[in-house]
């Protein structure tokens, strides 16, 4: 495993791809690999790009890759796709759209299937991002599935969250403010050449005026026409501004606090056999046991194993 870690640090693309497969399979080898690579992480900027279907996220990502490569940055993309109902793997629409970059050794693109995981990202997305960070990719773009208001989980792991909107939403902006609208560090109004772009801008500013963020950051609103490459430089400048702000540092601490809680929760759940969940659920549904006693019993059992 140390050989594989050395190859990843040396930016070997095939080694990175092999390691990504280990991580996606939830293997112990993948976890041990990340433990060894963790001291090499912390330099990349993770940019989450989310928004509803048809917002043009993939086209934006494609344009971001070009612009970042013009800056001579190494760029990685994690495209989280819906799970194929036939193979169980990712539907590779995003990878097909970005295939022009595959010949560039400084660009790594990986599609991941959600496999039923909610929140617009796959369960191992954050682990894959750590791998790519250790492999010296300077910017990691995480494009979520595109399921609308439920796509808030990306904000828990990204350093910067970009919410992409399109004209024509009208009063929908008001309805969205309790969900996806609250996670944005930057708003991009894509397809800004369409009628209604100015109205959407006004709607956004109205929503933003209702509440101030605790970190003092005011999310900028950038207009783009990704198909024509318009506004891409302005969007990257907005990303740069947040990257250099104290808000980003606060976000990183908060993200790791949430991540550690999630990891602890996953370990505790994994320590209980599936059969125990089934039998307990059966007993609770038949009102033979209450759920609070069931959970407390599991906690007590874990404590006994720890102390015994």
Secondary structure by P-SEA (a helix, b strand, c coil): caaaaaaaaaccaaaaaaaaaaaaaccaaaaaaaaaaccccccbbbbbbbbccccaaaaaaaaaaaaaaaaccbbbbbbbbccccccccccaaaaaaaccccccccbbbbbbbccccccccccaaaaaaaaaaaacccbbbbbccccccccccccccccbbbbbbbcccccccccccccccccccbbbbccccccaaaaaaaaaaaaaaaccccccbbbbbbbbccccccaaaaaaaaaaaaaacaaaaaaaaaaaaaaaaaaaaaaaaaaccaaaaaaaaaaaaaccccaaaaaaaaaaaaaaaaac
